[in-house]
Amino acid sequence: MKHLIALAAAIAMPLTAAAGKPGMDAFFEAMAISVPAGQQSRFVVGDNLAGYFEGYTQSYAGGAGYTIKNASVFDGYATFVNGAPNERTRSSEQVLPYGHRVRHAGGATEEMALLSKKHALAIRLTSPADAELTVQALLKAPGAIHREGDVVVVAPSGAGPFTAIAADRPFVLGDGLALRSTQAARDMTVVVAFGENAAQASERALALVKRDPIGAERKALYKALTKSYLSTSDAEYNKALNWAKAASRMFVVEEFGTGIWAGLPWFRDNWGRDTFIALPGTLLVSGQFEDAKAVLSNFARYQNLREPRDKEYGRIPNRVAAGDSIIYNTVDGTPWMLREAFEYIQYTGDKAFARQMYQLALPYFDGAIASYADQDGLLAHDSADTWMDARIDNKDPWSARGPRAVEIQALWHTALKTGAWLATQAGDAARARQWNALARTARRSFLKLYWDGKVMADRLRDDTSRDTKVRPNQLMLVSIPFDDFIPPKVQARVTRNAVSELLYPYGIASLSQNDPYFHPRHENPAFHHKDAAYHQGTIWGWNAGFTVTALNKFGYQDLAWKLSQNLGRQILGLGTLGNMSELLDALPGDDGKLKPSGTWAQSWSVAEYARNGYQDYVGFRPRLLDNTLAFTPAIPAAWSEFYAALPFGAADSIDVDFRRVGKQQHWKLRLNGTVPRKVSFSFLGDDKGRSQLAFELAPGKTALLVTGGGKATVDGRPLAVRARQASYAGEIGELVFQTQRPYRADDFPMLKSKDALRGIVERKEYR
């Protein structure tokens, strides 16, 4: 009886201190990145249409300002109280996921928000006492200015949109687009809106300023960012995770139909590969399922269906950009898309969408099998058609990976299995048999050709020899397939080999520092063009994502956690605040500091960080095709508790309240929905092996799952537990971060002479 009373109390007890979603104000205060006076740092916000705002703290008009497509339409702003300027350069500042807030020494506060899907921004100035308030809009080259009642209209000086400025109080228009309140007040909000003509811009500005635009933006963003939610016992990680979600969301745009920009400032296009690598961390774990479907559907309409058929027939684009700039030179874009279509269906149960994806699969496999499938059932490709795609003068690849790269085969197998499922759903048994048979052939061939019992090849060369450069691509053999493409024992050795050689505390290198082709710095013009180093050692932020996946699968989540902590510090304090760059130099600078490079904000970098939190630490990967909420958790030892809200289906979710109690893990699960679900857990043991259990969870009910010591109970009832995955700790051994070599030019062959790698490539000596 005492046991039952204790169990009932445990189930009924309130959520932990870390649990539950905070209120809106608390949520944004926890996210705020504080910047002391005098420190200039970049921040960026997106409008989810075709624009973004790039600003700098402690600056009135630093950065590109608000850019819509290729036009900079708004530089920044200044504020005044009783005619005295608020000195932003001397004030403390907070960067927020919708803009920024500045608190001035005299008590005045200014706040700016870029308004999502509005082609507008809002500025609010507040004062501790009634005062004459002024907000001045700063435009680069304003055209004719005139006032029409309650709105100021600015014509473009050349090509570009009209600007309209309105305030929520009566104002006097002063010099330089300064709007001054006609009566003393404690607050004033100004909206700056843009449109194709004066009427459109004016209508937007007047409509928005009437309804607390900053408050409305905060509410909408809070709702989007907390539809899914994860709060752990580590406050800094929580902050970085929420920023990664906000940053990922920023890249979702409507410029060429619903898509995901690859990066800022120069990758403002929808890139196929980048889009679908970023999609799960951007739109699936966050519960933005309609947007995920829209992205998939939008790319499908750009599929290459040209007649007569060319070698790229059936592919979705490598890049969708303005004008006729649609190119198809990617081998992995369509396999990534098919993978994410299947994952979307698993998250939502949207079987009807399978019909649309089957129509995409038919021409894709027809084209790929006719032009690229080889006698071994593997997928051949051009040397620069993988994600390592840099070319010298758009010709020879800097880092050749053709004709058969390792991760392409994992994607190919996954695409074939996905296609076979789609064919089965469509009643096309013949296609399902054909694609399943080809998948089996590819699987058999792969291990024989790539694995020698010790080392996994990064690619097969044209002469079928194995290229055994140590690169991170082999880790995608663990993270890409939905089942085991290669045996778990081989996956474990691959994980050991890649991590031991490549993983630094701050990211995973694209090539071993012990390789003669290794380039320690990305931008090193005294020795080489930056593209020579692009994939020859330089660290790519998104590669950390599949590294964490591999580590967590085999019970090395504590090393993964150290990496995630370091990446979180990069998000919160390195380069663009609240975002991640495309790249880092492989080796720190002479001062020991990390040097970001490439684009200063990259979607798949932050998307993978967000995905890791939900899919790899909490381990939630729903399988609604068999009505199962699947968990494969790998909880870091540092997490004493966490709360998670995990959306799935049309409008369902499951709340998870986790605590460590001694050596046990207590999982309190509440299903929000109308349909009973099967819950499947694959949990780690002390030996790093995994055990499996399952039970039913009724809607509206809370269950307490307790695991530990190889046993499990739910609501006090013992559960059947079976072995799921053997321990491979003996195969992997202890894993630690690689110690980076000091930067000394004489120690690296690629720095022995100017353009050393280029000479090797152009002489056809690259191996």
C-alpha positions in Angstrom: 0.0 0.0 0.0 2.8 2.4 0.8 4.3 1.7 -2.6 1.0 2.6 -4.4 0.6 5.8 -2.3 4.2 6.8 -3.2 3.6 6.0 -6.9 0.4 8.0 -7.0 2.2 11.0 -5.3 5.0 10.8 -7.9 2.6 10.9 -10.8 0.5 13.7 -9.3 3.5 15.8 -8.2 4.0 19.1 -9.9 6.5 19.5 -12.7 10.1 20.0 -11.7 11.7 23.4 -11.3 13.0 23.2 -14.8 9.7 21.9 -16.2 6.8 23.7 -17.9 6.9 26.5 -20.4 7.8 29.9 -19.0 5.6 32.9 -19.6 6.4 35.1 -22.6 8.3 37.8 -20.8 10.4 35.3 -18.8 11.1 33.4 -22.0 12.5 36.4 -23.9 14.4 37.7 -20.8 16.1 34.3 -20.5 17.0 34.4 -24.2 18.3 38.0 -24.2 22.0 38.2 -25.0 23.4 41.2 -23.0 26.1 43.2 -24.6 28.0 45.7 -22.4 28.5 49.3 -23.4 31.2 49.8 -26.0 31.1 46.3 -27.5 30.1 46.1 -31.2 28.7 42.7 -32.2 26.7 41.7 -35.2 23.1 40.5 -34.9 20.6 39.4 -37.5 16.8 39.0 -37.8 14.8 37.6 -40.7 11.4 38.7 -42.0 10.4 35.2 -43.3 9.6 36.7 -46.7 12.7 37.8 -48.7 14.6 40.1 -46.3 16.7 40.3 -43.2 18.0 43.0 -40.8 21.7 43.0 -40.1 22.8 45.4 -37.3 25.5 45.9 -34.8 25.2 46.6 -31.1 26.3 50.1 -29.9 25.8 51.4 -33.4 23.0 53.5 -35.1 23.5 52.2 -38.6 26.0 49.5 -38.7 25.7 46.5 -41.0 23.5 46.2 -44.0 20.3 47.2 -42.1 17.0 45.9 -43.5 17.7 44.3 -46.9 14.8 43.1 -49.0 16.0 40.9 -51.8 19.1 42.8 -53.0 18.0 46.3 -51.9 19.0 47.9 -48.6 15.9 49.8 -47.6 16.6 50.9 -44.0 19.9 51.6 -42.3 18.9 52.1 -38.7 17.4 54.6 -36.4 18.1 57.1 -33.6 16.0 58.3 -30.7 15.8 61.5 -28.6 14.2 62.5 -25.3 13.4 66.2 -25.0 15.6 66.8 -27.9 18.7 65.1 -26.3 20.0 62.1 -28.2 20.1 58.7 -26.6 23.7 57.7 -26.8 23.5 54.1 -27.9 27.3 53.7 -27.9 27.3 54.3 -24.2 24.4 52.1 -23.2 23.9 48.5 -22.4 22.1 46.5 -25.1 20.2 43.2 -25.4 20.0 41.2 -28.6 16.6 39.4 -28.9 15.3 36.9 -31.5 13.1 39.6 -33.0 15.5 42.6 -32.8 17.2 44.4 -29.9 16.6 46.5 -26.8 18.8 49.4 -25.5 18.6 50.7 -22.0 20.0 54.2 -21.6 21.5 55.7 -18.5 18.8 58.2 -18.1 16.1 55.5 -17.9 14.9 55.7 -21.5 14.5 52.4 -23.4 14.4 51.8 -27.1 13.3 48.5 -28.7 13.3 47.5 -32.4 11.5 44.4 -33.9 11.6 43.2 -37.5 8.0 42.1 -38.1 7.7 38.6 -39.6 5.9 38.4 -43.0 5.0 42.1 -42.9 7.7 43.9 -44.9 8.0 46.3 -41.9 9.8 47.0 -38.6 8.7 48.7 -35.4 10.6 50.9 -33.0 9.3 51.7 -29.5 10.8 54.5 -27.3 9.8 54.7 -23.7 10.7 57.2 -21.0 10.4 57.0 -17.2 8.6 60.4 -17.2 6.5 62.3 -19.6 8.8 63.8 -22.3 8.9 64.9 -25.9 9.9 61.7 -27.7 11.5 61.5 -31.1 12.3 58.6 -33.4 14.4 59.2 -36.5 14.5 56.7 -39.3 17.9 56.5 -41.1 17.7 55.7 -44.8 20.7 55.5 -47.2 19.4 57.6 -50.1 15.8 58.7 -49.6 13.9 60.1 -52.6 11.1 62.6 -52.4 9.5 62.9 -48.9 5.9 64.0 -48.3 3.4 63.7 -45.6 -0.1 62.4 -46.2 -2.1 62.9 -42.9 -0.8 60.4 -40.3 1.9 58.8 -42.5 5.1 60.0 -44.1 5.9 58.5 -47.5 9.4 58.3 -49.0 9.7 57.5 -52.7 12.7 55.4 -53.7 15.6 57.3 -55.2 16.1 54.5 -57.8 14.8 51.0 -58.0 13.3 49.7 -54.8 10.2 49.9 -52.6 8.4 52.9 -51.3 8.8 53.6 -47.6 6.0 54.7 -45.2 6.5 55.8 -41.6 3.7 56.1 -39.1 3.4 56.6 -35.3 0.9 55.7 -32.6 0.9 59.3 -31.4 0.4 62.7 -33.2 3.8 63.9 -34.4 5.7 66.6 -36.1 7.9 65.7 -39.0 11.4 67.2 -38.4 14.5 67.1 -40.5 16.0 63.8 -41.6 12.8 61.8 -41.1 12.6 62.5 -37.4 9.1 62.0 -36.0 8.6 64.1 -32.8 5.6 63.6 -30.5 3.4 66.8 -30.4 2.7 66.2 -26.7 4.7 64.9 -23.8 4.3 61.1 -23.4 6.0 58.1 -21.8 6.1 55.9 -24.9 5.9 56.2 -28.6 5.9 53.5 -31.3 6.9 54.1 -34.9 6.4 51.6 -37.8 8.5 51.7 -40.9 6.8 49.7 -43.7 7.7 49.0 -47.3 5.6 48.4 -50.4 5.6 48.3 -54.2 3.8 51.7 -54.2 3.0 54.5 -51.8 -0.5 53.3 -51.1 0.6 49.8 -50.2 3.4 51.0 -47.9 1.1 53.5 -46.2 -1.7 51.0 -45.7 0.8 48.6 -44.0 2.3 51.2 -41.8 -1.0 52.6 -40.6 -2.6 49.2 -40.0 0.4 47.9 -38.0 1.0 50.9 -35.8 -2.5 50.6 -34.4 -2.1 47.2 -32.8 1.0 47.1 -30.7 3.3 45.6 -33.4 6.2 44.7 -31.1 3.8 43.0 -28.7 2.2 41.1 -31.5 5.5 40.0 -32.9 6.6 38.8 -29.5 3.4 36.8 -29.1 3.7 35.2 -32.5 7.4 34.3 -32.0 6.8 33.0 -28.5 4.1 30.7 -29.8 6.3 29.4 -32.6 9.4 28.9 -30.5 7.5 27.1 -27.7 5.3 24.8 -29.8 8.1 22.4 -29.1 10.2 23.1 -26.0 13.1 21.7 -24.1 14.4 23.0 -20.8 17.2 21.1 -19.1 19.1 21.7 -15.8 21.7 23.6 -17.8 20.4 27.2 -18.3 23.2 28.2 -20.8 22.3 25.2 -23.0 18.6 26.0 -22.9 19.4 29.6 -24.1 21.6 28.4 -26.9 19.0 25.8 -28.0 16.3 28.4 -28.1 18.5 30.7 -30.1 19.3 27.9 -32.5 15.6 27.3 -33.1 15.0 31.1 -33.5 17.9 31.4 -35.9 16.7 28.4 -37.9 13.3 29.8 -38.2 14.8 33.1 -39.5 15.9 31.3 -42.7 12.4 30.1 -43.7 11.4 32.5 -46.5 8.9 32.9 -49.3 11.1 34.5 -52.0 10.9 31.5 -54.5 8.0 29.8 -52.8 8.4 28.4 -49.3 12.0 27.5 -48.8 15.0 27.8 -46.5 17.8 30.1 -47.2 21.2 28.5 -46.9 23.1 31.4 -45.3 23.8 35.1 -45.1 24.8 37.2 -46.7 25.6 35.5 -50.0 23.6 32.2 -49.9 20.2 33.8 -50.0 18.8 31.2 -52.3 17.0 27.9 -51.8 19.7 25.2 -52.1 18.4 21.7 -52.3 21.0 19.9 -50.3 21.2 22.6 -47.6 17.4 22.9 -47.4 16.8 19.2 -46.6 19.7 18.9 -44.2 18.3 21.9 -42.4 14.6 20.8 -42.5 14.4 18.4 -39.5 16.1 20.8 -37.1 14.3 23.8 -38.5 10.7 22.6 -39.1 10.2 19.0 -37.8 11.5 19.2 -34.2 9.9 22.6 -33.8 6.5 21.2 -34.9 6.2 23.5 -37.9 4.7 20.7 -40.0 2.8 22.8 -42.5 5.9 24.8 -43.4 7.8 21.5 -43.8 5.2 20.2 -46.2 5.2 23.5 -48.1 9.0 23.4 -48.5 8.9 19.8 -49.8 6.0 20.6 -52.2 7.7 23.8 -53.4 10.9 21.9 -54.4 8.9 19.2 -56.1 7.6 21.7 -58.6 11.1 22.5 -59.7 12.0 18.9 -60.5 13.9 18.4 -63.8 11.3 16.9 -66.1 12.7 18.3 -69.3 12.4 16.4 -72.6 14.4 15.1 -74.2 15.9 13.8 -71.0 19.4 14.8 -69.9 21.7 13.2 -67.3 20.1 15.4 -64.6 16.6 14.2 -65.4 14.5 13.6 -62.2 16.6 15.7 -59.9 15.4 18.5 -57.8 17.6 21.7 -58.0 20.9 22.2 -56.4 19.8 25.9 -56.3 16.7 27.9 -56.9 17.4 31.6 -57.4 16.1 34.7 -59.1 15.6 34.6 -62.9 16.5 31.5 -64.8 19.2 30.5 -62.3 18.0 27.0 -61.5 20.8 24.4 -61.6 20.6 20.7 -60.9 24.3 19.8 -60.3 23.9 17.9 -57.1 23.8 14.1 -56.6 22.5 14.2 -53.1 19.8 16.9 -53.2 17.0 14.5 -54.2 18.0 11.7 -51.9 18.1 14.1 -49.0 14.6 15.4 -50.0 13.2 11.9 -50.2 14.6 11.1 -46.8 13.0 14.2 -45.3 9.7 13.5 -47.0 9.6 10.1 -45.2 10.6 11.7 -41.9 7.9 14.3 -42.3 5.4 11.5 -42.9 6.6 9.7 -39.8 6.2 12.9 -37.7 2.7 13.7 -39.0 1.1 10.5 -40.2 0.3 12.4 -43.5 0.0 9.4 -45.7 -1.8 11.4 -48.3 1.4 13.3 -48.9 3.1 10.0 -49.9 1.2 10.1 -53.2 2.8 13.4 -54.2 6.3 12.2 -53.2 5.7 9.0 -55.2 5.2 11.1 -58.3 8.5 12.8 -57.6 10.3 9.4 -57.0 9.3 7.9 -60.3 11.2 10.2 -62.6 14.0 10.5 -60.1 14.8 6.8 -60.0 14.2 6.5 -63.7 16.9 9.2 -64.3 19.3 8.1 -61.6 19.2 4.4 -62.5 19.6 5.1 -66.2 22.5 7.6 -65.8 24.3 6.9 -62.6 23.6 3.5 -61.0 26.6 1.2 -61.6 27.0 -2.5 -61.9 27.4 -2.8 -58.1 24.1 -1.1 -57.4 25.8 2.0 -56.1 25.3 5.6 -57.2 28.1 7.2 -59.3 28.4 11.0 -59.6 30.6 13.9 -60.7 33.6 14.6 -58.4 32.2 18.0 -57.2 28.5 17.1 -57.0 28.6 16.2 -53.2 28.4 18.7 -50.4 32.2 19.1 -50.9 31.6 20.9 -54.2 34.2 23.7 -54.6 35.8 24.0 -58.0 38.8 25.8 -59.4 37.5 28.5 -61.7 34.3 26.4 -62.0 36.2 23.5 -63.5 38.4 21.1 -61.6 37.3 20.1 -58.1 39.5 21.3 -55.2 38.7 18.1 -53.3 37.6 15.3 -55.7 35.1 12.9 -54.3 33.9 11.1 -57.4 32.8 8.9 -58.7 31.4 7.2 -55.6 31.5 9.0 -52.2 30.7 7.2 -49.0 27.8 9.3 -47.7 26.2 9.3 -51.2 25.7 5.5 -50.9 24.0 5.8 -47.5 21.7 8.4 -49.0 21.1 6.2 -52.1 20.2 3.2 -50.1 17.9 5.3 -47.9 16.3 6.9 -50.9 15.7 3.4 -52.5 14.1 2.1 -49.3 11.9 5.3 -49.1 11.0 4.9 -52.7 10.0 1.3 -52.2 7.7 2.3 -49.4 6.1 5.1 -51.5 5.6 2.6 -54.3 3.9 0.1 -51.9 1.6 2.9 -50.7 0.7 3.7 -54.3 0.0 0.0 -55.1 3.0 -0.3 -57.4 4.4 -3.6 -56.3 6.7 -3.9 -59.3 8.5 -0.7 -58.6 8.7 -1.6 -54.9 10.3 -4.9 -55.8 12.8 -3.2 -58.2 13.9 -0.5 -55.8 14.1 -2.9 -52.8 16.2 -5.3 -54.9 18.6 -2.5 -55.9 18.8 -1.4 -52.3 19.9 -4.9 -51.3 22.5 -5.0 -54.0 23.9 -1.6 -52.9 24.1 -2.8 -49.3 26.0 -6.0 -50.2 28.4 -4.2 -52.5 29.1 -1.3 -50.2 30.7 -3.2 -47.4 32.8 -5.3 -49.7 34.2 -2.3 -51.6 34.5 0.4 -48.9 35.5 -1.4 -45.7 38.7 -3.4 -45.3 38.1 -4.5 -41.7 39.8 -1.5 -40.2 39.3 1.7 -42.3 36.3 3.0 -44.2 37.0 4.6 -47.5 35.8 8.2 -48.1 35.2 7.4 -51.7 36.1 5.0 -54.5 38.2 6.6 -57.2 37.8 6.2 -61.0 40.1 3.2 -60.9 38.0 1.7 -58.0 40.9 2.2 -55.5 39.9 3.2 -52.0 40.5 6.8 -51.0 41.1 6.5 -47.2 41.5 10.2 -46.3 40.1 10.6 -42.8 37.0 12.8 -43.3 33.8 13.1 -41.3 31.6 11.9 -44.1 31.8 8.3 -42.9 29.9 9.3 -39.8 26.8 9.8 -42.0 26.7 6.0 -42.4 25.5 6.1 -38.8 23.2 9.1 -39.0 21.5 9.0 -42.4 19.9 5.5 -42.7 16.7 4.8 -40.9 18.0 1.3 -40.2 21.4 -0.3 -40.3 22.9 0.1 -43.7 26.1 -1.4 -42.4 26.5 -3.6 -39.3 26.5 -1.8 -36.0 29.9 -3.1 -35.2 31.3 -1.4 -38.3 29.4 1.7 -37.5 31.1 1.7 -34.1 34.6 1.4 -35.6 33.8 4.1 -38.0 32.7 6.3 -35.1 35.9 5.6 -33.3 38.1 6.2 -36.3 36.5 9.5 -37.4 36.1 11.0 -33.9 39.6 10.1 -32.7 41.2 11.7 -35.7 39.0 14.7 -36.4 37.0 16.0 -33.4 38.2 19.1 -31.6 36.3 20.6 -28.7 34.9 23.3 -31.0 33.9 21.1 -34.0 34.9 18.3 -36.4 37.4 19.0 -39.1 36.7 18.2 -42.7 40.1 16.5 -43.1 42.6 15.1 -40.6 45.3 17.6 -39.5 47.8 14.8 -40.2 46.9 14.6 -43.9 49.3 16.2 -46.3 46.4 18.1 -48.0 45.3 19.7 -44.7 44.9 23.5 -44.6 44.9 24.9 -41.1 43.2 28.2 -42.0 40.4 28.9 -44.4 41.4 32.4 -45.4 45.2 32.4 -45.7 45.9 34.4 -48.9 49.6 34.4 -48.5 49.5 30.7 -49.3 46.3 29.8 -51.1 42.8 30.7 -52.4 40.2 30.2 -49.6 38.4 27.5 -51.6 41.6 25.3 -51.4 40.9 25.1 -47.7 37.1 24.9 -47.9 36.9 21.1 -47.5 40.5 20.3 -46.6 40.4 20.7 -42.8 38.1 23.7 -42.3 35.4 23.0 -39.8 31.8 23.1 -40.9 29.3 23.7 -38.2 26.6 21.3 -39.5 29.0 18.4 -39.4 28.8 18.5 -35.6 25.2 17.4 -36.0 25.8 14.0 -37.4 28.8 13.6 -35.1 26.5 14.0 -32.0 24.1 11.5 -33.6 26.8 8.9 -33.9 28.2 9.5 -30.5 24.8 9.3 -28.8 23.9 6.1 -30.6 26.7 4.3 -29.0 26.5 5.8 -25.5 29.1 8.5 -25.8 26.7 11.3 -25.1 28.9 12.9 -22.4 31.6 13.7 -25.0 28.8 14.8 -27.4 27.5 17.0 -24.6 30.9 18.7 -24.2 30.9 19.5 -27.9 27.3 20.8 -27.7 28.3 23.1 -24.8 31.1 24.5 -26.8 28.9 25.0 -29.8 26.3 26.7 -27.6 29.0 29.2 -26.5 29.7 29.9 -30.1 26.0 30.6 -30.7 25.8 33.0 -27.8 29.1 34.8 -28.1 31.1 34.1 -31.3 30.6 36.1 -34.4 27.0 36.8 -35.1 25.1 36.8 -31.8 22.5 34.1 -31.6 23.6 32.4 -34.8 26.4 30.2 -36.2 28.8 30.9 -39.0 29.3 28.5 -41.9 32.9 27.7 -40.9 35.6 27.9 -38.4 39.3 27.7 -39.1 40.6 24.2 -38.2 43.2 25.6 -35.9 42.7 28.6 -33.6 44.6 31.8 -34.2 47.9 32.7 -32.6 45.9 34.2 -29.7 44.1 30.9 -29.2 40.8 32.3 -30.3 38.4 30.6 -32.7 38.0 32.4 -36.1 34.6 32.2 -37.8 34.7 32.2 -41.6 32.4 31.8 -44.6 28.9 33.1 -44.3 28.3 34.7 -40.9 25.0 33.0 -40.4 24.3 29.5 -41.8 21.0 27.7 -41.6 22.2 24.1 -41.4 24.7 24.9 -38.6 22.0 26.1 -36.2 19.4 23.6 -37.5 21.6 20.7 -36.6 22.2 22.1 -33.2 18.4 22.3 -32.6 17.9 18.8 -34.1 20.5 17.2 -31.7 18.6 18.5 -28.6 15.3 16.8 -29.6 16.3 13.8 -31.7 19.6 12.8 -30.1 19.6 13.8 -26.4 15.9 13.4 -25.7 15.8 10.9 -28.6 12.3 11.6 -29.8 11.7 10.3 -33.4 8.0 9.6 -33.8 6.9 6.7 -36.1 3.2 7.5 -36.8 3.1 5.0 -39.6 2.9 2.3 -36.9 1.3 4.7 -34.3 4.5 4.7 -32.2 6.1 7.5 -30.3 9.7 6.3 -30.4 12.4 7.4 -28.0 16.1 6.6 -28.3 17.5 8.9 -25.6 21.1 9.5 -24.6 20.8 11.8 -21.6 24.1 13.5 -20.6 25.2 12.8 -17.0 25.2 16.5 -16.4 21.4 16.7 -16.9 19.7 16.1 -13.6 16.3 16.9 -15.0 14.6 18.3 -18.0 11.1 19.1 -19.4 10.1 18.7 -23.0 7.0 19.4 -25.0 7.2 17.3 -28.2 4.7 17.9 -31.0 3.7 15.4 -33.6 0.7 14.5 -35.8 -1.9 17.1 -36.7 -2.1 18.8 -33.3 -0.9 16.3 -30.8 2.1 16.4 -28.4 3.7 14.5 -25.5 5.0 16.2 -22.4 8.1 14.7 -20.8 9.2 15.4 -17.3 12.6 13.7 -16.6 14.5 13.3 -13.3 17.5 11.3 -12.2 16.7 9.5 -8.9 19.9 7.8 -7.8 20.8 5.4 -10.6 17.3 5.4 -12.0 15.8 7.6 -14.7 12.2 8.7 -14.0 10.2 9.7 -17.1 6.8 11.2 -16.5 4.9 11.2 -19.8 1.6 12.9 -20.6 -0.1 12.4 -24.0 -2.0 15.3 -25.3 -4.4 14.2 -28.1 -7.3 11.9 -28.8 -5.7 8.7 -29.9 -3.9 6.1 -27.8 -0.3 5.6 -28.8 2.4 3.0 -28.4 5.5 4.3 -26.7 8.8 2.6 -27.6 12.0 3.2 -25.6 15.5 2.1 -26.5 17.5 3.1 -23.4 21.2 2.9 -22.6 22.6 0.7 -19.9 25.8 1.2 -17.9 27.7 -0.8 -20.4 26.6 1.5 -23.3 24.4 -1.2 -24.7 20.7 -0.5 -25.4 17.6 -2.3 -24.2 14.1 -2.0 -25.6 10.7 -1.7 -24.0 7.2 -0.7 -25.1 3.8 0.1 -23.6 0.5 1.8 -24.4 -0.2 5.4 -23.4 -3.8 6.7 -23.3 -4.7 10.2 -24.3 -5.0 12.7 -21.5 -3.2 10.3 -19.1 0.2 10.6 -17.4 2.4 7.6 -16.9 5.6 7.2 -14.9 8.3 5.1 -16.6 11.3 4.1 -14.4 14.4 2.6 -15.9 17.6 1.5 -14.3 19.7 -1.6 -13.8 18.4 -3.2 -16.9 14.8 -3.2 -15.6 11.8 -1.0 -16.2 8.4 -0.3 -14.7 5.5 1.9 -15.9 3.2 3.1 -13.1 4.8 0.4 -10.9 4.1 -2.5 -13.2 7.2 -4.4 -14.5 7.8 -4.1 -18.3 9.3 -6.7 -20.5 12.8 -5.6 -21.5 14.8 -7.1 -24.3 18.3 -6.4 -25.7 18.2 -3.9 -28.6 21.8 -3.1 -29.4 24.9 -4.7 -28.0 27.5 -2.6 -26.3 30.3 -1.6 -28.6 32.4 0.1 -25.9 35.1 -2.5 -26.4 35.3 -1.7 -30.1 35.3 2.1 -29.6 37.2 2.4 -26.3 37.7 5.8 -24.7 37.1 8.8 -26.9 38.6 12.2 -26.2 38.9 15.4 -28.3 41.8 15.6 -30.7 44.6 18.0 -29.6 45.1 20.6 -32.3 48.5 21.1 -33.7 50.1 24.5 -33.3 50.0 26.7 -36.3 53.4 26.8 -37.9 53.4 27.2 -41.6 56.5 25.1 -42.1 54.8 22.1 -40.5 52.1 21.8 -43.2 52.9 20.7 -46.7 50.1 22.8 -48.2 51.9 25.9 -46.8 55.3 25.1 -48.2 54.6 27.1 -51.4 52.0 29.4 -52.9 48.9 27.6 -54.2 50.4 24.1 -53.5 47.1 22.3 -53.8 46.1 24.1 -57.0 49.2 22.9 -58.6 48.6 19.3 -57.5 45.0 19.4 -58.9 46.0 21.0 -62.2 48.8 18.5 -62.7 46.2 15.7 -62.2 48.2 14.4 -59.2 45.4 14.7 -56.7 44.8 11.4 -54.9 
